[in-house]
Amino acid sequence: MTTTVAVRTAQDDYTTVRTAIGVYPITAPLVRISGGDRYEFLDLFLAKSSEYVEPDTVREALALNQDGSPFAILLHFEIGDDSWLLPRTPVSADALTGYLEALDAPADITVEVAPEGWGATAFEGPNAWAAAAAFVEFDISGLTLHGVTESAVPGEPAALAHLARVGTTGEYGYLLLSNAPEAGHAAAVEAVLAQGGAEVGAEGLARVQAEAGMAVYAAGFAGLPVHEADLAWMVDWNRIGEFLGSEELVKPTAENAKITALAAPAGAAFAVGTPVTAGGQQIGAVIWQAPSANADEELIVAKLDAPFWVPGLELSAADQDGADTPVRTVTQPRVIARSLTTRIH
């Protein structure tokens, strides 16, 4: 007897995250920062101050290079006496190590990149809360957005674990951080499968992230400065001069070019660098195309000159076959998350 194993597609994974729960391992390098001066250290390079950060919380922050260009978007967790960082944008452990070692760190801190034995797993979707309930002993609705709580790893009673309510897709999202990462991942997969979810791959996940307005998670910064990459909202402009690269920042204006999302007919494919035109004149270029996991349309990210980045404009771009194809600037989030109407109970 021959058993046929169904092969999941990016569209399957996309649908799972949109309608149920998708679980996936975190491959980005974790960073643990210990010591009494760790907030002083974080304030050297994070574009948001640590002054009002609360214990048992997680937030997202931007780190810059010396020249003011974006280095990485990082999750910053406060757990007990440690701060943890987790990159959201593509960055290697070596690059992260070099970046942190180049800072003028206070004496009273210890920085560990990819600390041995630690890892993380994430799961997201409108039913993700039901899977998260398997990791806590209280009503899961009590874990509020950006909250972190001590957790358990089923089958590993000695494991240290923390569950954070944070995601990347606009749907309910949770992240399990543990010193028993293989057991933690297996437990998360089991909890997700029990609720009708599945393991998902990078392409379907990236499509949901792009529709939520965070294409940068998969695409990176494309070499754009902060104001053109539309990341100015992640900068505390009252701290210019206080963190790495801040003196080189340019404040955005209504005249700046910046990235925006474009919708195109399903099946159209565009190469990076393809000109985007209005009335036959180039007004921008394609930066990245999201995976084709939503059958309704293609989603493209382009850098457009002002004022063409406003939503609702009909523009054009040549697809990979050379055909002139209509594209349209759109608002984000592009798809209304089902989690907005799904109650945690």
C-alpha positions as CSV (number, residue, x, y, z in Angstrom):
1,M,0.0,0.0,0.0
2,T,1.4,3.4,-1.0
3,T,0.7,6.4,1.2
4,T,0.5,9.8,-0.4
5,V,1.6,12.7,1.6
6,A,0.0,16.0,0.7
7,V,2.5,18.7,-0.1
8,R,1.6,22.1,1.3
9,T,1.8,25.2,-0.8
10,A,2.4,28.8,0.1
11,Q,-1.3,29.4,-0.5
12,D,-2.1,26.6,2.0
13,D,0.1,28.2,4.6
14,Y,-1.4,31.6,3.9
15,T,-4.9,30.3,4.4
16,T,-3.9,28.5,7.6
17,V,-2.6,31.8,9.2
18,R,-5.6,33.7,8.0
19,T,-8.2,31.2,9.2
20,A,-6.7,29.0,11.9
21,I,-3.1,28.9,13.3
22,G,0.3,28.6,11.7
23,V,3.3,27.6,13.8
24,Y,6.9,28.1,12.8
25,P,10.4,28.0,14.4
26,I,12.3,31.2,15.0
27,T,15.6,31.1,13.2
28,A,16.9,34.6,14.1
29,P,19.6,34.8,16.8
30,L,18.5,35.6,20.3
31,V,20.5,38.0,22.4
32,R,20.5,38.0,26.3
33,I,21.7,41.1,28.1
34,S,22.3,41.0,31.8
35,G,23.6,43.5,34.4
36,G,22.5,46.6,36.2
37,D,23.4,49.0,33.3
38,R,21.6,47.1,30.6
39,Y,19.1,49.9,30.0
40,E,22.0,52.4,29.5
41,F,23.4,49.9,27.0
42,L,20.1,49.5,25.1
43,D,19.7,53.3,24.9
44,L,23.0,53.5,23.0
45,F,21.5,52.0,19.9
46,L,17.7,51.6,20.2
47,A,15.7,54.4,18.6
48,K,13.2,54.2,21.5
49,S,14.2,55.0,25.1
50,S,14.1,52.3,27.7
51,E,13.0,54.8,30.4
52,Y,9.4,53.7,30.6
53,V,9.8,50.0,29.8
54,E,7.9,47.8,32.2
55,P,8.9,44.3,33.5
56,D,7.3,41.3,31.7
57,T,6.7,43.2,28.4
58,V,7.9,43.1,24.9
59,R,8.2,46.0,22.4
60,E,9.6,46.5,18.9
61,A,12.4,48.9,18.3
62,L,14.7,50.1,15.5
63,A,18.5,50.0,15.6
64,L,20.5,52.1,13.2
65,N,24.0,51.9,11.7
66,Q,26.5,54.8,12.4
67,D,25.5,56.4,9.1
68,G,21.8,56.5,10.1
69,S,20.7,53.7,7.8
70,P,18.5,51.0,9.4
71,F,20.4,48.0,10.8
72,A,17.6,45.9,12.2
73,I,14.1,45.9,13.7
74,L,14.4,44.1,17.1
75,L,12.0,42.7,19.6
76,H,13.0,43.8,23.1
77,F,11.8,41.6,26.0
78,E,12.1,42.4,29.6
79,I,12.1,39.2,31.6
80,G,13.2,39.1,35.2
81,D,16.7,40.5,35.5
82,D,17.5,40.2,31.8
83,S,16.7,42.0,28.6
84,W,16.4,39.8,25.5
85,L,16.6,40.9,21.8
86,L,15.2,39.1,18.8
87,P,15.7,40.4,15.2
88,R,12.6,40.8,13.2
89,T,14.5,41.7,10.0
90,P,17.1,39.5,8.3
91,V,20.5,39.7,10.2
92,S,23.1,37.0,11.0
93,A,24.5,36.1,14.4
94,D,27.9,37.3,13.2
95,A,26.6,40.7,12.0
96,L,24.7,41.1,15.3
97,T,27.7,40.2,17.3
98,G,29.9,42.7,15.4
99,Y,27.3,45.5,15.8
100,L,26.9,45.0,19.6
101,E,30.7,44.6,20.2
102,A,31.4,47.9,18.4
103,L,29.3,49.8,21.0
104,D,30.9,51.6,24.0
105,A,29.2,49.2,26.4
106,P,29.0,49.9,30.2
107,A,31.2,47.7,32.4
108,D,28.3,46.2,34.3
109,I,26.6,44.2,31.5
110,T,27.0,40.8,29.9
111,V,25.9,40.3,26.3
112,E,25.3,36.8,24.9
113,V,24.5,36.4,21.2
114,A,22.7,33.0,20.6
115,P,23.0,31.8,24.2
116,E,23.5,28.1,24.2
117,G,20.3,26.1,24.8
118,W,17.8,28.8,24.1
119,G,15.4,29.1,21.2
120,A,11.9,30.3,20.3
121,T,8.8,29.2,18.4
122,A,5.9,31.4,17.2
123,F,2.3,30.7,16.3
124,E,-0.1,33.1,14.8
125,G,-3.7,33.1,13.5
126,P,-7.2,34.0,14.7
127,N,-7.3,30.8,16.9
128,A,-3.8,31.1,18.2
129,W,-5.0,32.0,21.7
130,A,-6.5,28.5,22.0
131,A,-3.1,26.9,21.4
132,A,-1.5,29.4,23.7
133,A,-3.8,28.3,26.5
134,A,-1.8,25.0,26.7
135,F,1.2,26.9,28.0
136,V,-0.3,28.8,31.0
137,E,-2.3,27.9,34.1
138,F,-4.5,31.0,33.9
139,D,-7.2,32.3,31.5
140,I,-5.2,33.1,28.4
141,S,-7.3,36.3,27.9
142,G,-5.3,37.6,30.8
143,L,-2.1,37.8,28.7
144,T,-2.6,41.2,27.1
145,L,-0.9,42.4,23.9
146,H,2.8,42.9,24.4
147,G,2.7,41.0,27.7
148,V,5.1,38.3,28.8
149,T,4.5,35.6,31.3
150,E,6.3,32.6,32.8
151,S,5.2,29.5,31.0
152,A,5.5,25.7,31.0
153,V,6.7,23.3,28.4
154,P,4.5,20.2,28.5
155,G,6.6,17.1,29.1
156,E,9.6,19.1,30.3
157,P,8.8,20.1,33.9
158,A,12.4,21.5,34.5
159,A,12.4,23.7,31.4
160,L,12.4,27.5,31.7
161,A,10.0,29.1,29.4
162,H,8.2,32.5,28.7
163,L,5.2,33.1,26.6
164,A,4.8,36.6,24.9
165,R,1.8,37.8,23.2
166,V,3.3,39.4,20.1
167,G,3.1,38.7,16.4
168,T,3.9,39.7,12.9
169,T,0.7,39.3,10.9
170,G,-2.1,41.4,12.5
171,E,-3.7,38.1,13.6
172,Y,-3.3,36.9,17.2
173,G,0.3,36.0,17.8
174,Y,2.3,34.3,20.5
175,L,6.0,33.6,20.9
176,L,7.4,30.8,23.2
177,L,10.9,31.4,24.4
178,S,12.6,28.4,26.1
179,N,15.8,26.8,27.2
180,A,14.3,23.5,25.9
181,P,13.7,24.8,22.3
182,E,13.2,21.4,20.6
183,A,10.7,20.3,23.2
184,G,9.1,23.8,23.2
185,H,8.7,23.6,19.4
186,A,7.2,20.1,19.5
187,A,4.8,21.2,22.2
188,A,3.7,24.2,20.2
189,V,3.2,22.1,17.1
190,E,1.1,19.6,19.1
191,A,-1.0,22.4,20.6
192,V,-1.5,24.1,17.2
193,L,-2.5,20.8,15.4
194,A,-5.0,20.1,18.2
195,Q,-6.7,23.3,17.3
196,G,-6.9,22.6,13.6
197,G,-3.7,24.5,12.7
198,A,-0.5,23.5,10.9
199,E,3.2,24.1,10.5
200,V,3.7,26.9,8.0
201,G,6.6,28.0,5.8
202,A,8.2,31.3,5.1
203,E,6.4,32.3,1.9
204,G,2.8,32.1,3.2
205,L,3.8,33.8,6.4
206,A,5.6,36.6,4.4
207,R,2.5,37.2,2.4
208,V,0.4,37.8,5.5
209,Q,3.1,40.0,7.0
210,A,3.2,42.1,3.8
211,E,-0.6,42.5,3.8
212,A,-0.3,43.7,7.4
213,G,2.1,46.4,6.3
214,M,5.3,44.7,7.5
215,A,6.9,43.5,4.3
216,V,10.2,44.6,5.8
217,Y,10.3,41.5,8.0
218,A,11.0,39.3,4.9
219,A,12.3,41.9,2.4
220,G,14.7,43.8,4.7
221,F,15.4,47.5,4.2
222,A,16.4,47.3,0.5
223,G,19.2,49.8,1.2
224,L,16.7,52.6,1.8
225,P,17.2,55.3,4.5
226,V,14.7,55.5,7.4
227,H,12.5,58.2,5.9
228,E,12.2,56.4,2.5
229,A,11.7,53.0,4.1
230,D,8.7,54.6,6.0
231,L,10.2,53.7,9.4
232,A,10.2,57.2,10.9
233,W,7.3,56.2,13.2
234,M,9.8,53.9,15.0
235,V,12.1,56.8,15.9
236,D,11.9,58.9,19.0
237,W,12.8,62.2,17.4
238,N,13.3,63.9,20.8
239,R,16.4,61.7,21.4
240,I,18.4,62.8,18.3
241,G,22.1,62.7,19.3
242,E,21.5,60.1,22.1
243,F,21.6,56.9,20.1
244,L,23.8,55.4,17.4
245,G,23.2,57.0,14.0
246,S,20.6,59.4,15.1
247,E,22.5,62.5,14.1
248,E,22.5,61.3,10.5
249,L,18.7,60.9,10.3
250,V,16.5,62.9,7.9
251,K,13.0,63.8,9.0
252,P,10.4,62.8,6.5
253,T,8.4,65.4,4.6
254,A,5.5,65.4,2.2
255,E,8.1,65.8,-0.6
256,N,10.1,62.6,0.2
257,A,9.9,59.5,-1.9
258,K,8.9,56.5,0.2
259,I,7.8,52.9,-0.1
260,T,4.1,52.0,-0.6
261,A,2.1,48.9,-1.4
262,L,0.8,48.2,-4.9
263,A,-1.9,45.7,-5.9
264,A,-1.6,44.0,-9.3
265,P,-3.6,41.4,-11.2
266,A,-3.1,37.8,-9.9
267,G,-0.3,36.0,-11.8
268,A,1.6,39.1,-12.7
269,A,5.3,39.0,-11.8
270,F,7.7,42.0,-11.5
271,A,11.5,42.1,-11.3
272,V,13.1,44.2,-8.6
273,G,14.0,47.6,-10.1
274,T,11.2,47.6,-12.6
275,P,10.1,51.2,-13.3
276,V,6.6,52.2,-12.0
277,T,5.1,54.8,-14.3
278,A,2.3,57.4,-14.3
279,G,1.2,58.8,-17.7
280,G,4.3,57.2,-19.2
281,Q,6.7,58.9,-16.9
282,Q,8.7,56.9,-14.3
283,I,7.8,57.9,-10.7
284,G,9.3,54.9,-8.9
285,A,10.6,51.4,-8.9
286,V,9.7,48.0,-7.6
287,I,11.5,47.0,-4.4
288,W,10.0,43.6,-3.6
289,Q,7.1,41.4,-4.6
290,A,5.3,39.4,-1.9
291,P,4.9,35.7,-2.5
292,S,1.8,34.8,-4.6
293,A,-0.1,33.2,-1.8
294,N,-3.3,35.2,-2.0
295,A,-5.3,34.2,-5.1
296,D,-7.1,37.5,-5.3
297,E,-4.1,39.7,-6.3
298,E,-0.4,40.2,-6.3
299,L,1.1,42.6,-3.7
300,I,4.2,44.7,-4.6
301,V,6.3,47.1,-2.5
302,A,7.7,50.0,-4.5
303,K,9.5,53.2,-3.7
304,L,7.5,56.0,-5.3
305,D,8.1,59.8,-5.6
306,A,5.8,62.2,-3.8
307,P,2.9,62.5,-4.1
308,F,2.4,59.2,-5.9
309,W,2.6,57.1,-2.7
310,V,-1.0,58.1,-1.7
311,P,-3.5,55.2,-1.9
312,G,-6.0,54.8,-4.8
313,L,-3.8,55.9,-7.7
314,E,-3.8,53.9,-11.0
315,L,-0.2,53.4,-12.2
316,S,1.6,51.0,-14.5
317,A,4.6,48.7,-14.5
318,A,6.0,46.2,-17.0
319,D,5.8,42.6,-15.9
320,Q,8.5,40.0,-16.4
321,D,7.0,39.3,-19.9
322,G,7.4,42.9,-20.8
323,A,3.6,43.6,-20.8
324,D,2.4,46.9,-19.5
325,T,0.4,46.0,-16.4
326,P,-1.9,48.1,-14.3
327,V,-1.0,48.5,-10.7
328,R,-2.8,50.5,-8.0
329,T,-1.5,52.0,-4.7
330,V,-3.4,50.6,-1.8
331,T,-3.9,51.1,1.9
332,Q,-2.6,48.7,4.6
333,P,-3.5,46.5,6.3
334,R,-4.6,45.1,2.9
335,V,-6.7,42.3,4.4
336,I,-8.8,42.8,7.5
337,A,-7.5,40.3,10.1
338,R,-10.1,37.8,11.3
339,S,-8.7,38.2,14.8
340,L,-10.3,41.6,15.0
341,T,-13.7,39.8,15.2
342,T,-12.6,36.7,17.0
343,R,-13.0,36.8,20.8
344,I,-10.5,35.2,23.1
345,H,-12.5,33.1,25.5
